[in-house]
Amino acid sequence: MAKYFNVNGACRPGIHYMVNLEPKLKEIRTMIENGQYFTINRARQHGKTTTLRALADYLKTDYTVISLDFQRMSSLDFENESAFVNALAREISRRIQRMGDVPDDTKMKLLELAAGGTPHKTRLAEIFDCFCDWCGCFPKPIVLLIDEADTATNNQVFLDFLAQLRAAYLDNDVTPTFQSVILASVYDIRNIRGKHETKAALRTNSPWNIAASFRVDMGFSSGEIAGMLEEYEQDHLTGMDIQELAEAIYNRTSGYPYLVSGLCKYLDEEICGTADFPDRKQAWTKDGVIEAEKLLTTENNPLFQSLTGKLTDYPQLRSVIYELLFTGKPIPYVPQNPYIDVAAMLGFIRNDNGTAVISNRIFESVLYNLFISEEFSESIPRRTIHHRAKGVER
């Protein structure tokens, strides 16, 4: 199967053109070796799942890695403590049953918990006792990865689970537990709360306040983009100027993974073969990138849908973005400002030497066009009323 640029789901090295993730994986491994628990919270389609899958493979020689995806669990699995323990044990059992080095006692205990086979309601303490026994007798350190963790953030049982992980982390010098726990999400798990908690409780009693800061840059540099283009060039011999193209793609995307792959996919599959760009040599040029950008910005893809949908969910965010797009007034990048914090967390803005700026040129175009279109739509009823009124006067 020929490789291609992927924008749907996680990327796989064998079938997709990808940047080399090893430098990022090395940084994350250092955090794991230091026994840190942390959250990878980045905006939608920022490469979190791809990174977690690559990390699991990268660590497998020296660690036992348990990779979970909370999207596999239904809302019923978070209804109460017993249901959550059953579902969590089921998902872990699914991952470890074929691992020959996992103790049989651990496998059996998890199967019992998954089946709800105890005479009383299963408790979190039971599965954590199982974790402690497993970690205490196991020769390889165990790393727990949970993708889409914010799927569960509106459920008290998940907060209780995080509190148990926090307690296990704090007692790790007495009772062995996971080497590291990594949660991947859009929203910052450190700042979640239950449905009935107050904001004051949120700030002082976060269930995940032991999480280390995650500072690994998940975006792609122009050099990393160039590495991906080199692989493509080896396969297709376009004669492109790799460094020039990498810079052009970076300048428009600021390295946002989905947008990088999206531009490349358009160049490869849509631009090439058109009247203006009859072959790959013509397509893989700066002019081709500009044409690919035009196509991408007019696409109604899931990323742009999510981006614009957040403007409805967070009305104050809309005001921040409008100010940045239309007034030219500099806004200080102050993460303690909740609107700046949310805008950055959702991928709208980035920190440019202490000033908040729109994350990349493509987002800038999409958001600008959206606001202009909305203002035009809102003016139609006013114009219609005005014309009707003039007709009555006549």
Contacts in CASP RR format, 6 or more apart in sequence:
PFRMAT RR
TARGET T0000
AUTHOR 0000-0000-0000
METHOD contacts of the structure
MODEL  1
MAKYFNVNGACRPGIHYMVNLEPKLKEIRTMIENGQYFTINRARQHGKTT
TLRALADYLKTDYTVISLDFQRMSSLDFENESAFVNALAREISRRIQRMG
DVPDDTKMKLLELAAGGTPHKTRLAEIFDCFCDWCGCFPKPIVLLIDEAD
TATNNQVFLDFLAQLRAAYLDNDVTPTFQSVILASVYDIRNIRGKHETKA
ALRTNSPWNIAASFRVDMGFSSGEIAGMLEEYEQDHLTGMDIQELAEAIY
NRTSGYPYLVSGLCKYLDEEICGTADFPDRKQAWTKDGVIEAEKLLTTEN
NPLFQSLTGKLTDYPQLRSVIYELLFTGKPIPYVPQNPYIDVAAMLGFIR
NDNGTAVISNRIFESVLYNLFISEEFSESIPRRTIHHRAKGVER
1 15 0 8 1.000
2 235 0 8 1.000
3 14 0 8 1.000
3 15 0 8 1.000
3 16 0 8 1.000
3 17 0 8 1.000
3 231 0 8 1.000
3 232 0 8 1.000
3 235 0 8 1.000
4 15 0 8 1.000
4 16 0 8 1.000
4 17 0 8 1.000
4 265 0 8 1.000
4 268 0 8 1.000
4 269 0 8 1.000
5 16 0 8 1.000
5 17 0 8 1.000
5 261 0 8 1.000
5 262 0 8 1.000
5 264 0 8 1.000
5 265 0 8 1.000
5 268 0 8 1.000
5 269 0 8 1.000
6 12 0 8 1.000
6 15 0 8 1.000
6 16 0 8 1.000
6 17 0 8 1.000
6 261 0 8 1.000
6 265 0 8 1.000
7 45 0 8 1.000
7 258 0 8 1.000
7 261 0 8 1.000
7 262 0 8 1.000
7 265 0 8 1.000
7 301 0 8 1.000
9 49 0 8 1.000
9 50 0 8 1.000
10 47 0 8 1.000
10 49 0 8 1.000
10 50 0 8 1.000
10 53 0 8 1.000
11 18 0 8 1.000
11 47 0 8 1.000
11 50 0 8 1.000
11 261 0 8 1.000
12 53 0 8 1.000
13 54 0 8 1.000
17 228 0 8 1.000
17 231 0 8 1.000
17 232 0 8 1.000
17 261 0 8 1.000
17 264 0 8 1.000
18 50 0 8 1.000
18 228 0 8 1.000
19 220 0 8 1.000
19 224 0 8 1.000
19 225 0 8 1.000
19 227 0 8 1.000
19 228 0 8 1.000
19 260 0 8 1.000
20 224 0 8 1.000
20 227 0 8 1.000
20 228 0 8 1.000
21 50 0 8 1.000
21 51 0 8 1.000
21 54 0 8 1.000
22 58 0 8 1.000
24 51 0 8 1.000
24 216 0 8 1.000
24 217 0 8 1.000
24 218 0 8 1.000
25 51 0 8 1.000
25 54 0 8 1.000
25 55 0 8 1.000
25 58 0 8 1.000
27 216 0 8 1.000
28 51 0 8 1.000
28 55 0 8 1.000
28 182 0 8 1.000
28 216 0 8 1.000
29 55 0 8 1.000
29 58 0 8 1.000
29 59 0 8 1.000
31 38 0 8 1.000
31 180 0 8 1.000
31 212 0 8 1.000
31 214 0 8 1.000
32 59 0 8 1.000
32 63 0 8 1.000
32 143 0 8 1.000
32 179 0 8 1.000
32 180 0 8 1.000
32 182 0 8 1.000
35 179 0 8 1.000
35 180 0 8 1.000
36 180 0 8 1.000
36 212 0 8 1.000
37 165 0 8 1.000
37 169 0 8 1.000
37 178 0 8 1.000
37 180 0 8 1.000
37 181 0 8 1.000
37 182 0 8 1.000
37 208 0 8 1.000
37 210 0 8 1.000
37 211 0 8 1.000
37 212 0 8 1.000
38 180 0 8 1.000
38 182 0 8 1.000
38 183 0 8 1.000
38 211 0 8 1.000
38 212 0 8 1.000
38 213 0 8 1.000
38 214 0 8 1.000
39 149 0 8 1.000
39 182 0 8 1.000
39 183 0 8 1.000
39 184 0 8 1.000
39 185 0 8 1.000
39 188 0 8 1.000
39 189 0 8 1.000
39 190 0 8 1.000
39 208 0 8 1.000
39 211 0 8 1.000
39 214 0 8 1.000
40 48 0 8 1.000
40 51 0 8 1.000
40 52 0 8 1.000
40 182 0 8 1.000
40 183 0 8 1.000
40 184 0 8 1.000
40 185 0 8 1.000
40 214 0 8 1.000
40 216 0 8 1.000
40 218 0 8 1.000
41 150 0 8 1.000
41 184 0 8 1.000
41 185 0 8 1.000
41 186 0 8 1.000
41 187 0 8 1.000
41 188 0 8 1.000
41 189 0 8 1.000
41 214 0 8 1.000
41 345 0 8 1.000
42 48 0 8 1.000
42 186 0 8 1.000
42 218 0 8 1.000
42 347 0 8 1.000
43 186 0 8 1.000
43 345 0 8 1.000
43 346 0 8 1.000
43 347 0 8 1.000
44 186 0 8 1.000
44 302 0 8 1.000
44 303 0 8 1.000
44 306 0 8 1.000
44 307 0 8 1.000
44 346 0 8 1.000
45 257 0 8 1.000
45 258 0 8 1.000
45 302 0 8 1.000
45 303 0 8 1.000
46 218 0 8 1.000
46 219 0 8 1.000
46 256 0 8 1.000
46 257 0 8 1.000
46 258 0 8 1.000
46 347 0 8 1.000
47 218 0 8 1.000
47 257 0 8 1.000
47 258 0 8 1.000
48 147 0 8 1.000
48 184 0 8 1.000
48 185 0 8 1.000
48 218 0 8 1.000
49 147 0 8 1.000
49 184 0 8 1.000
50 257 0 8 1.000
51 184 0 8 1.000
51 218 0 8 1.000
52 67 0 8 1.000
52 145 0 8 1.000
52 147 0 8 1.000
52 182 0 8 1.000
52 184 0 8 1.000
53 67 0 8 1.000
55 65 0 8 1.000
55 145 0 8 1.000
55 182 0 8 1.000
56 65 0 8 1.000
56 67 0 8 1.000
56 145 0 8 1.000
59 65 0 8 1.000
59 143 0 8 1.000
62 140 0 8 1.000
62 141 0 8 1.000
63 140 0 8 1.000
63 141 0 8 1.000
63 142 0 8 1.000
63 143 0 8 1.000
63 179 0 8 1.000
64 99 0 8 1.000
64 101 0 8 1.000
64 102 0 8 1.000
64 138 0 8 1.000
64 140 0 8 1.000
64 141 0 8 1.000
64 142 0 8 1.000
64 143 0 8 1.000
65 142 0 8 1.000
65 143 0 8 1.000
65 145 0 8 1.000
66 92 0 8 1.000
66 95 0 8 1.000
66 96 0 8 1.000
66 142 0 8 1.000
66 143 0 8 1.000
66 144 0 8 1.000
66 145 0 8 1.000
67 95 0 8 1.000
67 145 0 8 1.000
67 147 0 8 1.000
68 88 0 8 1.000
68 91 0 8 1.000
68 92 0 8 1.000
68 95 0 8 1.000
68 144 0 8 1.000
68 145 0 8 1.000
68 146 0 8 1.000
68 147 0 8 1.000
69 146 0 8 1.000
69 147 0 8 1.000
69 148 0 8 1.000
70 146 0 8 1.000
70 147 0 8 1.000
70 148 0 8 1.000
70 149 0 8 1.000
70 151 0 8 1.000
70 152 0 8 1.000
71 147 0 8 1.000
71 148 0 8 1.000
71 151 0 8 1.000
72 91 0 8 1.000
73 87 0 8 1.000
73 88 0 8 1.000
73 91 0 8 1.000
73 151 0 8 1.000
73 152 0 8 1.000
74 87 0 8 1.000
76 83 0 8 1.000
77 83 0 8 1.000
77 84 0 8 1.000
77 86 0 8 1.000
77 87 0 8 1.000
78 84 0 8 1.000
78 87 0 8 1.000
78 152 0 8 1.000
78 155 0 8 1.000
78 157 0 8 1.000
78 158 0 8 1.000
79 155 0 8 1.000
79 157 0 8 1.000
80 157 0 8 1.000
81 121 0 8 1.000
81 122 0 8 1.000
81 123 0 8 1.000
81 124 0 8 1.000
81 157 0 8 1.000
81 160 0 8 1.000
82 116 0 8 1.000
82 121 0 8 1.000
82 122 0 8 1.000
82 123 0 8 1.000
83 157 0 8 1.000
84 124 0 8 1.000
84 155 0 8 1.000
84 157 0 8 1.000
84 158 0 8 1.000
84 161 0 8 1.000
85 113 0 8 1.000
85 122 0 8 1.000
85 123 0 8 1.000
85 124 0 8 1.000
85 126 0 8 1.000
85 127 0 8 1.000
86 113 0 8 1.000
86 114 0 8 1.000
86 115 0 8 1.000
86 116 0 8 1.000
86 122 0 8 1.000
87 114 0 8 1.000
88 127 0 8 1.000
88 161 0 8 1.000
89 110 0 8 1.000
89 111 0 8 1.000
89 112 0 8 1.000
89 113 0 8 1.000
89 114 0 8 1.000
89 127 0 8 1.000
89 130 0 8 1.000
90 114 0 8 1.000
92 110 0 8 1.000
93 107 0 8 1.000
93 110 0 8 1.000
93 111 0 8 1.000
93 114 0 8 1.000
96 102 0 8 1.000
96 106 0 8 1.000
96 107 0 8 1.000
96 110 0 8 1.000
97 107 0 8 1.000
101 138 0 8 1.000
101 139 0 8 1.000
101 140 0 8 1.000
102 134 0 8 1.000
102 138 0 8 1.000
103 134 0 8 1.000
103 137 0 8 1.000
103 138 0 8 1.000
105 133 0 8 1.000
106 130 0 8 1.000
106 133 0 8 1.000
106 134 0 8 1.000
109 130 0 8 1.000
109 133 0 8 1.000
110 127 0 8 1.000
110 130 0 8 1.000
112 118 0 8 1.000
113 122 0 8 1.000
113 126 0 8 1.000
113 127 0 8 1.000
113 130 0 8 1.000
116 122 0 8 1.000
118 126 0 8 1.000
124 160 0 8 1.000
124 161 0 8 1.000
124 164 0 8 1.000
125 164 0 8 1.000
128 164 0 8 1.000
128 168 0 8 1.000
131 168 0 8 1.000
131 177 0 8 1.000
131 178 0 8 1.000
132 168 0 8 1.000
132 175 0 8 1.000
132 176 0 8 1.000
132 177 0 8 1.000
134 142 0 8 1.000
135 142 0 8 1.000
135 176 0 8 1.000
135 177 0 8 1.000
135 178 0 8 1.000
136 176 0 8 1.000
141 178 0 8 1.000
141 179 0 8 1.000
141 180 0 8 1.000
142 178 0 8 1.000
142 179 0 8 1.000
143 178 0 8 1.000
143 179 0 8 1.000
143 180 0 8 1.000
143 181 0 8 1.000
143 182 0 8 1.000
144 178 0 8 1.000
144 180 0 8 1.000
144 181 0 8 1.000
144 182 0 8 1.000
145 182 0 8 1.000
145 184 0 8 1.000
146 181 0 8 1.000
146 182 0 8 1.000
146 183 0 8 1.000
146 184 0 8 1.000
147 184 0 8 1.000
148 184 0 8 1.000
148 185 0 8 1.000
149 183 0 8 1.000
149 184 0 8 1.000
149 185 0 8 1.000
149 189 0 8 1.000
150 185 0 8 1.000
150 186 0 8 1.000
150 187 0 8 1.000
150 189 0 8 1.000
150 192 0 8 1.000
152 158 0 8 1.000
153 185 0 8 1.000
153 187 0 8 1.000
153 189 0 8 1.000
153 192 0 8 1.000
154 194 0 8 1.000
154 195 0 8 1.000
155 194 0 8 1.000
156 194 0 8 1.000
156 195 0 8 1.000
159 192 0 8 1.000
159 193 0 8 1.000
159 194 0 8 1.000
159 207 0 8 1.000
160 207 0 8 1.000
162 189 0 8 1.000
162 207 0 8 1.000
162 208 0 8 1.000
163 207 0 8 1.000
165 178 0 8 1.000
165 181 0 8 1.000
165 208 0 8 1.000
166 207 0 8 1.000
166 208 0 8 1.000
166 209 0 8 1.000
166 210 0 8 1.000
168 175 0 8 1.000
168 177 0 8 1.000
168 178 0 8 1.000
169 177 0 8 1.000
169 181 0 8 1.000
169 210 0 8 1.000
170 210 0 8 1.000
171 177 0 8 1.000
183 189 0 8 1.000
183 208 0 8 1.000
183 211 0 8 1.000
186 345 0 8 1.000
186 346 0 8 1.000
187 345 0 8 1.000
188 345 0 8 1.000
189 208 0 8 1.000
189 211 0 8 1.000
190 206 0 8 1.000
190 208 0 8 1.000
190 209 0 8 1.000
190 211 0 8 1.000
191 202 0 8 1.000
191 206 0 8 1.000
192 202 0 8 1.000
192 206 0 8 1.000
192 207 0 8 1.000
192 208 0 8 1.000
193 199 0 8 1.000
193 201 0 8 1.000
193 202 0 8 1.000
193 206 0 8 1.000
218 257 0 8 1.000
219 254 0 8 1.000
219 255 0 8 1.000
219 256 0 8 1.000
219 257 0 8 1.000
220 228 0 8 1.000
220 250 0 8 1.000
220 253 0 8 1.000
220 255 0 8 1.000
220 257 0 8 1.000
220 260 0 8 1.000
221 250 0 8 1.000
221 255 0 8 1.000
222 243 0 8 1.000
222 246 0 8 1.000
222 247 0 8 1.000
222 249 0 8 1.000
222 250 0 8 1.000
223 246 0 8 1.000
225 246 0 8 1.000
225 249 0 8 1.000
225 250 0 8 1.000
225 255 0 8 1.000
225 260 0 8 1.000
226 242 0 8 1.000
226 243 0 8 1.000
226 245 0 8 1.000
226 246 0 8 1.000
227 242 0 8 1.000
227 246 0 8 1.000
228 260 0 8 1.000
228 264 0 8 1.000
229 240 0 8 1.000
229 242 0 8 1.000
229 245 0 8 1.000
229 246 0 8 1.000
229 264 0 8 1.000
230 242 0 8 1.000
232 238 0 8 1.000
232 264 0 8 1.000
232 268 0 8 1.000
233 239 0 8 1.000
233 240 0 8 1.000
233 242 0 8 1.000
236 280 0 8 1.000
238 280 0 8 1.000
238 281 0 8 1.000
238 283 0 8 1.000
238 284 0 8 1.000
239 281 0 8 1.000
239 284 0 8 1.000
240 281 0 8 1.000
240 284 0 8 1.000
240 285 0 8 1.000
244 286 0 8 1.000
245 284 0 8 1.000
245 285 0 8 1.000
245 286 0 8 1.000
245 289 0 8 1.000
248 286 0 8 1.000
248 289 0 8 1.000
249 255 0 8 1.000
249 260 0 8 1.000
249 263 0 8 1.000
249 264 0 8 1.000
249 289 0 8 1.000
250 260 0 8 1.000
251 361 0 8 1.000
252 259 0 8 1.000
252 263 0 8 1.000
252 289 0 8 1.000
252 293 0 8 1.000
252 360 0 8 1.000
252 361 0 8 1.000
252 362 0 8 1.000
253 259 0 8 1.000
253 260 0 8 1.000
253 263 0 8 1.000
253 360 0 8 1.000
253 361 0 8 1.000
253 362 0 8 1.000
254 350 0 8 1.000
254 359 0 8 1.000
254 360 0 8 1.000
254 361 0 8 1.000
255 360 0 8 1.000
256 359 0 8 1.000
256 360 0 8 1.000
256 362 0 8 1.000
256 363 0 8 1.000
258 303 0 8 1.000
259 296 0 8 1.000
259 303 0 8 1.000
259 360 0 8 1.000
259 362 0 8 1.000
262 292 0 8 1.000
262 296 0 8 1.000
263 289 0 8 1.000
263 292 0 8 1.000
263 293 0 8 1.000
263 296 0 8 1.000
264 292 0 8 1.000
266 291 0 8 1.000
266 292 0 8 1.000
266 295 0 8 1.000
266 296 0 8 1.000
267 283 0 8 1.000
267 284 0 8 1.000
267 288 0 8 1.000
267 289 0 8 1.000
267 292 0 8 1.000
268 280 0 8 1.000
268 283 0 8 1.000
270 292 0 8 1.000
270 295 0 8 1.000
271 277 0 8 1.000
271 283 0 8 1.000
271 288 0 8 1.000
271 291 0 8 1.000
271 292 0 8 1.000
271 295 0 8 1.000
272 279 0 8 1.000
272 280 0 8 1.000
272 282 0 8 1.000
272 283 0 8 1.000
272 284 0 8 1.000
273 279 0 8 1.000
273 283 0 8 1.000
276 282 0 8 1.000
276 287 0 8 1.000
276 291 0 8 1.000
277 283 0 8 1.000
277 285 0 8 1.000
277 287 0 8 1.000
277 288 0 8 1.000
277 291 0 8 1.000
282 288 0 8 1.000
293 361 0 8 1.000
293 362 0 8 1.000
293 365 0 8 1.000
296 362 0 8 1.000
297 362 0 8 1.000
297 365 0 8 1.000
297 366 0 8 1.000
297 369 0 8 1.000
304 366 0 8 1.000
307 346 0 8 1.000
307 347 0 8 1.000
307 348 0 8 1.000
307 363 0 8 1.000
307 366 0 8 1.000
307 367 0 8 1.000
308 366 0 8 1.000
308 367 0 8 1.000
308 370 0 8 1.000
310 317 0 8 1.000
310 346 0 8 1.000
310 348 0 8 1.000
311 317 0 8 1.000
311 318 0 8 1.000
311 321 0 8 1.000
311 370 0 8 1.000
314 339 0 8 1.000
314 342 0 8 1.000
314 346 0 8 1.000
316 339 0 8 1.000
317 339 0 8 1.000
317 342 0 8 1.000
317 343 0 8 1.000
317 346 0 8 1.000
317 348 0 8 1.000
319 339 0 8 1.000
320 331 0 8 1.000
320 339 0 8 1.000
320 340 0 8 1.000
320 343 0 8 1.000
320 348 0 8 1.000
320 349 0 8 1.000
320 356 0 8 1.000
321 343 0 8 1.000
321 348 0 8 1.000
321 349 0 8 1.000
321 358 0 8 1.000
321 367 0 8 1.000
322 371 0 8 1.000
323 329 0 8 1.000
323 331 0 8 1.000
324 331 0 8 1.000
324 349 0 8 1.000
324 356 0 8 1.000
324 357 0 8 1.000
324 358 0 8 1.000
325 358 0 8 1.000
325 364 0 8 1.000
325 367 0 8 1.000
325 368 0 8 1.000
325 371 0 8 1.000
326 371 0 8 1.000
330 355 0 8 1.000
331 340 0 8 1.000
331 355 0 8 1.000
331 356 0 8 1.000
332 354 0 8 1.000
332 355 0 8 1.000
332 356 0 8 1.000
333 340 0 8 1.000
333 344 0 8 1.000
333 349 0 8 1.000
333 351 0 8 1.000
333 352 0 8 1.000
333 354 0 8 1.000
333 355 0 8 1.000
333 356 0 8 1.000
334 340 0 8 1.000
335 341 0 8 1.000
335 344 0 8 1.000
340 349 0 8 1.000
340 356 0 8 1.000
343 349 0 8 1.000
343 356 0 8 1.000
344 350 0 8 1.000
344 351 0 8 1.000
344 356 0 8 1.000
347 359 0 8 1.000
347 363 0 8 1.000
348 358 0 8 1.000
348 359 0 8 1.000
348 363 0 8 1.000
348 367 0 8 1.000
349 356 0 8 1.000
349 357 0 8 1.000
349 358 0 8 1.000
349 359 0 8 1.000
350 356 0 8 1.000
350 357 0 8 1.000
350 359 0 8 1.000
358 364 0 8 1.000
358 367 0 8 1.000
END
